[in-house]
């Protein structure tokens, strides 16, 4: 492409969605760098724009389509610019057809299964000139491509891909494929490289990390992988997401408690407190079993930070079901929640379920849940007042009254005033103010 335009080509990768999408974008940037591209932050300054999309909720899709629409201006300003769409959303047949018909300036579309073929797809576009669409094949594991990550101290490390659970509301198994675990020795080698490169807060990624190794024949499950990572020399901490309650075991919590480098924090999505709705969601656990897991985990790790996901307004959920969700939230007392109003996903079982509740009722329930969790989060954070916490300073603060931010072991956001040389270091921070969403403090020697 550099020969065609007579200079170093510029690329812009725009990422929507979860950390797994971010990790995929790091692989895409690595491929682009190997092909001679440099990077710009804005699409309008790029010769190649890639939208890495998310399909988990309607809002994410609408944002992606909106950005695709605006990319027509990139073509107007630079007729030779190439526009690409990839990711979970691109893997869906109805999205592919919509892009073909309604977004003629999109040059390349490839799904999650074709990520490893991206360089050849770009070459085909450059040499043949026609639009290129590729959503075929099954999911594979990309090895041998070194992700182009952001600077330390934080990093993501994918340990598996895909999902076998088929929750009735979720599109992930259809766009990410079946579960595929990476070789443990490859993971350990990559983890060691991250530690040697100065990364200190490393998150293991998978749609359901608890089922890691089920497709391998080597006797290494997720708990054993955590123990082997914990034995790696270095000054780091490791966390992971996401966990499925049906596969979260006492063995996992024992491992977390016994491994000093494994963060005492877990994201354990419950989705609903009603067993009737959980059954319709195909979650394969009960609220009682979930609460037993929480009780056991806290018995082993009293300081454990727990976060979760909850869907409000799932098709068929009534007022009694929602009240059971509130009861569960009050019992667990999460540190924070990611809450969503149900979003219909074409191709899932829930998409065709009767849904008699009104949008107004769903919004009312959502607001009630949010108010409850905000109160709990505020009260939980107030317990940190006057405590000294070990914080990894990782960047600039978005709070204009503070200069830098960091995270505790439990992933609590902490704002501080400090110096640039503190970024990437562990600091003891005395908390002198709290809010619903963050802690505030000062570095103490």
C-alpha distance (Angstrom), angle and dihedral (degrees) to the residues before:
residue distance angle dihedral
X1 . . .
X2 3.83 . .
X3 3.82 89.6 .
X4 3.78 90.4 51.8
X5 3.81 95.7 52.6
X6 3.82 98.2 29.5
X7 3.82 97.2 -124.4
X8 3.80 143.1 56.6
X9 3.83 107.2 -57.5
X10 3.79 118.2 -124.1
X11 3.82 124.8 -140.6
X12 3.79 134.0 -166.5
X13 3.81 121.4 -163.4
X14 3.82 114.4 -163.0
X15 3.80 113.9 -166.0
X16 3.80 128.4 -159.2
X17 3.79 127.1 -174.4
X18 3.77 136.3 8.6
X19 3.79 136.7 3.2
X20 3.81 90.0 -93.4
X21 3.80 88.6 61.9
X22 3.79 88.9 49.4
X23 3.79 89.3 51.8
X24 3.81 90.0 50.4
X25 3.81 89.4 50.9
X26 3.80 88.9 54.3
X27 3.81 88.3 57.2
X28 3.82 90.9 48.1
X29 3.82 91.5 50.4
X30 3.79 89.3 50.2
X31 3.81 91.1 53.2
X32 3.80 90.5 47.8
X33 3.80 92.5 49.5
X34 3.81 89.7 51.7
X35 3.80 87.8 52.7
X36 3.81 91.6 54.8
X37 3.79 101.3 -98.5
X38 3.77 125.9 142.3
X39 3.79 122.9 -158.6
X40 3.79 138.0 -112.9
X41 3.83 126.4 -175.2
X42 3.81 98.0 -132.7
X43 3.84 128.2 60.3
X44 3.80 92.9 -138.8
X45 3.83 90.1 65.3
X46 3.80 95.4 48.2
X47 3.79 135.1 96.2
X48 3.80 89.6 -158.5
X49 3.82 123.4 34.1
X50 3.80 121.5 -171.4
X51 3.80 122.2 -169.2
X52 3.81 108.7 -161.2
X53 3.79 101.0 -162.2
X54 3.80 139.1 -155.8
X55 3.81 126.9 -143.6
X56 3.80 101.2 -175.4
X57 3.82 95.2 104.3
X58 3.78 137.9 14.1
X59 3.81 92.4 -115.7
X60 3.82 91.1 59.5
X61 3.81 90.7 51.0
X62 3.79 92.9 48.7
X63 3.81 90.8 51.0
X64 3.79 90.4 50.9
X65 3.81 92.9 48.7
X66 3.80 89.3 47.7
X67 3.78 91.6 53.3
X68 3.79 90.5 46.2
X69 3.78 89.1 53.9
X70 3.78 92.3 51.2
X71 3.80 90.4 50.2
X72 3.81 88.3 74.3
X73 3.82 85.3 80.3
X74 3.81 88.6 59.7
X75 3.80 88.7 57.8
X76 3.80 91.3 46.8
X77 3.80 91.5 53.8
X78 3.81 95.1 39.5
X79 3.79 114.3 23.4
X80 3.81 92.3 -171.5
X81 3.83 93.3 55.4
X82 3.79 115.9 118.4
X83 3.82 121.0 -138.3
X84 3.83 118.8 -157.6
X85 3.80 131.7 -173.4
X86 3.81 120.7 -165.0
X87 3.79 141.7 148.9
X88 3.80 135.5 69.0
X89 3.78 96.0 -33.9
X90 3.80 91.8 51.7
X91 3.82 90.6 54.8
X92 3.83 91.3 67.5
X93 3.81 116.7 94.8
X94 3.82 95.1 -140.0
X95 3.80 90.9 52.8
X96 3.81 91.6 49.6
X97 3.80 89.9 52.9
X98 3.80 92.7 47.4
X99 3.80 91.8 50.8
X100 3.80 91.1 48.7
X101 3.81 92.2 52.4
X102 3.81 105.0 32.2
X103 3.82 105.7 28.6
X104 3.81 106.3 49.8
X105 3.81 91.9 164.4
X106 3.83 91.9 64.3
X107 3.80 102.9 101.4
X108 3.81 102.5 -176.6
X109 3.80 131.9 27.9
X110 3.79 121.9 178.3
X111 3.78 132.2 167.0
X112 3.78 131.2 -135.3
X113 3.82 91.4 -89.7
X114 3.82 91.1 57.8
X115 3.80 97.9 48.5
X116 3.80 92.3 108.4
X117 3.83 89.3 54.4
X118 3.81 94.6 56.6
X119 3.86 96.6 108.6
X120 3.81 91.6 52.9
X121 3.81 91.3 46.6
X122 3.79 90.6 52.9
X123 3.80 90.6 47.3
X124 3.81 90.0 51.2
X125 3.79 91.3 52.0
X126 3.81 92.4 48.7
X127 3.80 94.8 47.1
X128 3.82 102.9 35.5
X129 3.78 98.5 30.2
X130 3.79 97.4 -146.5
X131 3.81 125.7 116.1
X132 3.80 114.0 -86.3
X133 3.82 124.8 -144.2
X134 3.80 123.5 179.2
X135 3.80 124.6 168.5
X136 3.81 96.9 138.1
X137 3.77 131.1 116.3
X138 3.77 135.8 39.8
X139 3.76 128.0 -73.6
X140 3.79 115.9 -79.7
X141 3.78 132.7 -176.9
X142 3.78 114.9 -110.4
X143 3.79 111.3 -140.1
X144 3.78 129.1 170.6
X145 3.80 95.1 40.4
X146 3.80 112.1 110.2
X147 3.84 107.6 -144.4
X148 3.79 115.0 -121.9
X149 3.79 97.1 -128.3
X150 3.76 133.0 -174.9
X151 3.78 117.8 -100.1
X152 3.84 118.8 -76.3
X153 2.95 149.4 -62.1
X154 3.85 97.9 59.1
X155 3.80 126.9 49.6
X156 3.81 140.4 165.7
X157 3.78 121.8 -141.1
X158 3.81 120.2 -168.8
X159 3.79 112.2 -141.9
X160 3.83 97.7 174.1
X161 3.77 142.7 2.8
X162 3.78 136.1 -143.6
X163 3.79 133.6 21.6
X164 3.81 136.4 -109.3
X165 3.79 98.8 -169.2
X166 3.82 103.9 88.3
X167 3.78 96.9 -160.1
X168 3.79 103.2 -164.5
X169 3.82 94.5 -117.9
X170 3.81 97.8 44.5
X171 3.80 129.8 94.4
X172 3.83 95.6 -172.2
X173 3.85 99.2 98.4
X174 3.80 89.4 51.8
X175 3.81 95.4 50.6
X176 3.82 101.2 30.7
X177 3.80 99.3 37.3
X178 3.80 130.0 -142.0
X179 3.79 124.1 -27.5
X180 3.79 115.1 -74.6
X181 3.80 120.0 179.9
X182 3.79 122.0 -153.5
X183 3.78 119.0 -126.9
X184 3.82 109.0 -87.5
X185 3.81 93.5 -134.3
X186 3.81 90.3 54.8
X187 3.81 90.1 49.4
X188 3.81 92.5 49.0
X189 3.79 91.7 48.0
X190 3.82 91.9 50.5
X191 3.80 91.2 45.7
X192 3.82 91.1 53.0
X193 3.80 90.2 51.3
X194 3.80 89.9 52.4
X195 3.79 91.6 51.5
X196 3.81 91.4 47.4
X197 3.83 89.3 50.1
X198 3.81 91.3 56.4
X199 3.81 102.6 -99.0
X200 3.78 109.1 147.6
X201 3.83 105.9 173.0
X202 3.81 109.4 50.3
X203 3.81 123.5 177.5
X204 3.80 120.9 -157.2
X205 3.80 110.0 -141.9
X206 3.78 133.9 -151.7
X207 3.79 137.7 130.0
X208 3.82 86.1 -113.8
X209 3.79 111.5 5.4
X210 3.82 91.3 179.8
X211 3.80 90.0 72.3
X212 3.81 93.2 52.1
X213 3.80 111.5 138.9
X214 3.81 97.3 19.0
X215 3.81 89.0 116.5
X216 3.80 93.8 46.2
X217 3.78 127.0 81.3
X218 3.78 100.7 -144.0
X219 3.80 105.0 91.5
X220 3.81 93.9 -115.4
X221 3.78 112.9 129.1
X222 3.79 127.3 176.1
X223 3.81 94.6 -85.4
X224 3.80 91.2 52.9
X225 3.81 90.5 47.7
X226 3.81 89.7 53.4
X227 3.80 90.9 51.2
X228 3.79 92.3 50.9
X229 3.80 91.1 48.8
X230 3.80 90.1 48.0
X231 3.83 88.9 56.3
X232 3.82 92.5 58.1
X233 3.83 109.5 109.4
X234 3.78 115.9 -116.5
X235 3.77 148.3 80.8
X236 3.79 103.0 -79.5
X237 3.77 145.4 107.6
X238 3.80 127.8 -139.4
X239 3.78 130.3 -148.9
X240 3.80 132.2 171.9
X241 3.77 144.6 -153.4
X242 2.92 148.8 -129.4
X243 3.81 115.6 21.0
X244 3.80 126.1 -177.3
X245 3.83 114.5 -144.1
X246 3.81 93.2 -138.1
X247 3.82 89.3 61.7
X248 3.81 99.1 36.1
X249 3.80 106.7 107.2
X250 3.78 139.9 -174.5
X251 3.80 85.9 -110.6
X252 3.81 89.4 61.6
X253 3.80 93.2 50.8
X254 3.81 91.3 45.5
X255 3.80 88.3 53.1
X256 3.79 92.6 49.1
X257 3.79 91.0 49.9
X258 3.81 94.0 48.5
X259 3.82 98.6 44.4
X260 3.78 111.6 79.9
X261 3.83 95.5 -160.6
X262 3.81 95.0 50.1
X263 3.80 109.7 94.3
X264 3.77 116.4 -116.8
X265 3.78 90.9 -126.6
X266 3.78 132.9 99.3
X267 3.78 136.9 -175.9
X268 3.82 104.3 -147.8
X269 3.84 111.1 172.6
X270 3.80 112.3 -145.9
X271 3.86 96.4 173.3
X272 3.83 94.0 -168.2
X273 3.80 141.7 9.7
X274 3.80 96.3 -140.3
X275 3.80 117.2 92.8
X276 3.81 89.9 -153.4
X277 3.79 91.6 57.2
X278 3.81 92.8 40.6
X279 3.79 87.7 56.9
X280 3.82 91.3 50.4
X281 3.81 87.8 48.8
X282 3.84 89.6 53.4
X283 3.80 90.7 -128.0
X284 3.84 94.2 144.8
X285 3.79 99.2 -143.7
X286 3.80 135.3 81.5
X287 3.78 129.7 -126.8
X288 3.82 88.7 -111.5
X289 3.81 91.6 55.5
X290 3.79 90.4 47.4
X291 3.81 91.8 52.0
X292 3.82 90.0 48.6
X293 3.81 88.6 55.9
X294 3.79 91.2 50.6
X295 3.81 92.6 48.2
X296 3.81 92.5 49.5
X297 3.79 93.4 46.3
X298 3.80 91.9 50.9
X299 3.80 91.5 46.9
X300 3.80 87.6 59.2
X301 3.82 96.7 37.3
X302 3.83 112.5 25.9
X303 3.84 91.2 -179.3
X304 3.82 93.0 51.8
X305 3.81 114.8 142.4
X306 3.80 112.0 -142.9
X307 3.80 127.5 -166.0
X308 3.78 129.7 172.4
X309 3.81 148.7 177.1
X310 3.80 123.8 -114.3
X311 3.80 128.3 -173.0
X312 3.80 116.4 -153.0
X313 3.80 120.8 -159.1
X314 3.80 100.7 21.9
X315 3.83 108.7 175.6
X316 3.79 108.1 -79.2
X317 3.81 96.2 15.2
X318 3.81 109.7 139.3
X319 3.79 132.9 -171.2
X320 3.81 93.9 -86.5
X321 3.79 91.0 52.6
X322 3.79 90.5 50.9
X323 3.81 92.3 49.2
X324 3.82 88.1 55.9
X325 3.79 88.4 55.4
X326 3.79 90.2 53.1
X327 3.81 89.9 49.1
X328 3.81 91.0 52.3
X329 3.80 92.2 48.8
X330 3.80 90.3 51.4
X331 3.82 90.8 50.1
X332 3.80 96.4 47.0
X333 3.81 97.5 37.4
X334 3.79 97.0 -156.5
X335 3.77 120.7 -149.4
X336 3.80 87.5 -131.4
X337 3.78 140.3 -16.0
X338 3.78 136.1 -145.2
X339 3.79 102.3 -143.4
X340 3.79 127.4 -169.8
X341 3.77 138.9 176.9
X342 3.80 107.7 -127.2
X343 3.78 112.8 -87.1
X344 3.80 118.0 -158.2
X345 3.81 112.5 -124.6
X346 3.80 116.8 -161.3
X347 3.80 111.3 -123.6
X348 3.81 97.1 28.4
X349 3.82 124.8 110.0
X350 3.81 92.5 -118.7
X351 3.80 90.9 58.2
X352 3.82 90.8 75.4
X353 3.82 98.1 39.3
X354 3.83 118.4 113.7
X355 3.80 109.6 -95.9
X356 3.83 109.5 -171.8
X357 3.81 98.3 161.6
X358 3.79 117.3 103.5
X359 3.78 125.1 -119.4
X360 3.80 88.0 -118.3
X361 3.82 92.0 56.7
X362 3.79 91.2 48.5
X363 3.79 91.9 49.8
X364 3.82 91.2 48.4
X365 3.80 90.7 52.7
X366 3.78 91.6 45.4
X367 3.81 91.5 52.6
X368 3.81 90.9 48.4
X369 3.81 91.9 51.3
X370 3.79 91.7 46.6
X371 3.81 92.0 51.0
X372 3.80 91.1 50.7
X373 3.80 94.3 48.3
X374 3.82 92.7 45.1
X375 3.79 88.9 55.3
X376 3.82 91.7 49.0
X377 3.82 92.7 46.0
X378 3.79 90.7 50.3
X379 3.81 91.9 49.9
X380 3.82 92.5 45.9
X381 3.80 91.4 50.6
X382 3.80 92.2 48.1
X383 3.82 87.7 64.6
X384 3.81 87.4 69.1
X385 3.80 93.0 62.2
X386 3.82 111.3 128.1
X387 3.81 91.8 1.8
X388 3.79 122.0 129.2
X389 3.80 110.8 -129.5
X390 3.78 130.7 -170.6
X391 3.80 104.6 -121.6
X392 3.80 131.5 -174.9
X393 3.81 105.7 -141.7
X394 3.80 105.6 -141.0
X395 3.81 109.8 167.1
X396 3.76 151.8 -43.9
X397 3.79 121.0 -26.5
X398 3.80 120.5 -120.3
X399 3.80 89.1 -151.2
X400 3.81 104.6 95.2
X401 3.81 91.4 -145.7
X402 3.81 91.8 61.4
X403 3.78 133.0 51.4
X404 3.80 104.9 -152.2
X405 3.79 141.5 23.4
X406 3.76 138.5 -157.2
X407 3.78 144.3 168.5
X408 3.78 134.6 -111.0
X409 3.79 121.6 -136.8
X410 3.80 86.5 -94.0
X411 3.83 89.7 54.5
X412 3.79 93.4 -109.5
X413 3.79 110.5 159.9
X414 3.82 111.7 -120.3
X415 3.82 125.1 -170.3
X416 3.82 119.4 -156.3
X417 3.78 141.0 166.4
X418 3.78 110.7 -121.3
X419 3.78 150.2 121.6
X420 3.82 130.8 -68.3
X421 3.80 91.6 -113.0
X422 3.81 89.9 64.9
X423 3.83 91.9 70.5
X424 3.79 108.8 106.7
X425 3.81 94.3 20.2
X426 3.79 134.8 106.1
X427 3.77 113.3 -115.5
X428 3.78 135.1 -178.0
X429 3.79 106.3 -125.1
X430 3.79 124.7 -169.1
X431 3.80 109.8 -146.0
X432 3.82 112.5 -132.2
X433 3.79 100.7 163.4
X434 3.80 136.7 27.5
X435 3.78 137.7 -168.7
X436 3.79 136.8 178.9
X437 3.80 92.9 -86.8
X438 3.80 107.3 25.5
X439 3.78 150.5 20.6
X440 3.82 125.0 -125.8
X441 3.76 127.9 -157.3
X442 3.77 152.2 131.6
X443 3.77 131.6 -97.9
X444 3.80 113.4 -106.1
X445 3.78 124.2 -160.6
